[in-house]
Amino acid sequence: MKPIPLTDETRAIAARLVWFELAEAALANPVRFMAYAFARATHADMKTLRAHLHDDDLRHALDRAPAGIIDPRSWAYWNAHLGRVPAPAMPFRRFG
């Protein structure tokens, strides 16, 4: 997945979606950042982000999303939006 450039727009989106860390740090890990975007971004936010990313980037982010960030409804929506019906199993945490 290609990096998401740090612009005024992406910085503002990152600051709102991943409020608990600096925008630069959030955008430094695009797969993790996109997991938060899939779950919490507005339509306008995603329009801005999609100007920098292709569908293959979004599929890559979904395939490698950390467990516990994307809710089931968002998981189903984005997989369907990208032509993956039925959606693959959601990521889950493994212990031990």
C-alpha positions in Angstrom: 0.0 0.0 0.0 1.4 3.4 -0.9 1.8 6.0 1.8 -0.9 8.6 2.4 0.7 12.1 1.9 0.7 14.5 4.8 -1.4 17.5 3.6 -3.5 20.0 5.5 -6.6 17.9 4.7 -5.1 14.5 5.6 -3.6 16.0 8.8 -7.1 17.2 9.8 -8.7 13.9 9.1 -6.0 12.0 11.0 -6.3 14.3 14.0 -10.0 13.7 14.2 -10.0 9.9 13.5 -7.0 9.0 15.5 -7.2 11.7 18.1 -5.0 10.0 20.7 -1.8 10.4 18.7 -0.1 12.9 16.4 -1.5 13.0 12.9 2.0 12.3 11.5 2.3 9.1 13.5 -1.2 8.0 12.5 -0.5 8.5 8.8 2.9 6.8 9.1 1.0 3.5 9.3 -1.5 3.7 6.4 -3.0 0.2 6.9 -3.8 1.0 10.6 -4.9 4.5 9.7 -7.3 3.2 7.0 -8.8 0.8 9.5 -9.9 3.8 11.6 -11.0 5.5 8.4 -13.2 2.5 7.4 -14.9 2.6 10.7 -15.2 6.4 11.5 -14.6 8.6 8.4 -17.3 10.7 6.8 -18.1 10.5 3.2 -16.1 13.7 2.6 -13.1 12.3 4.5 -13.1 9.1 2.4 -13.4 11.2 -0.8 -10.3 13.1 0.3 -8.4 9.9 1.1 -9.5 8.1 -2.0 -7.9 10.9 -4.1 -4.6 9.4 -2.9 -5.5 5.7 -2.9 -6.8 3.2 -5.4 -9.2 0.3 -4.7 -6.2 -2.1 -4.6 -4.8 0.0 -1.7 -8.1 -0.2 0.1 -8.2 -4.0 -0.4 -4.7 -4.2 0.9 -5.7 -2.2 4.0 -8.7 -4.4 4.6 -6.7 -7.6 4.2 -4.2 -6.4 6.8 -6.4 -4.5 9.2 -5.6 -4.9 12.9 -8.3 -6.6 14.9 -10.7 -4.6 17.0 -10.8 -1.4 15.0 -13.4 -1.9 12.2 -16.9 -2.7 13.3 -18.9 -5.5 11.6 -21.2 -3.1 9.7 -18.2 -1.1 8.3 -16.4 -4.3 7.5 -19.4 -5.6 5.4 -19.9 -2.2 3.7 -16.3 -1.7 2.6 -15.9 -5.3 1.4 -19.1 -5.1 -0.6 -18.1 -1.7 -1.9 -14.9 -3.2 -3.2 -16.7 -6.2 -4.8 -16.0 -8.8 -2.1 -19.3 -10.4 -1.4 -19.6 -12.3 0.8 -17.0 -10.4 2.9 -14.1 -12.5 4.2 -13.9 -13.1 8.0 -13.1 -10.1 10.1 -9.7 -9.9 11.7 -9.6 -11.3 15.2 -7.1 -11.4 18.1 -5.3 -14.5 19.0 -4.0 -15.1 22.5 -1.3 -17.5 23.5 
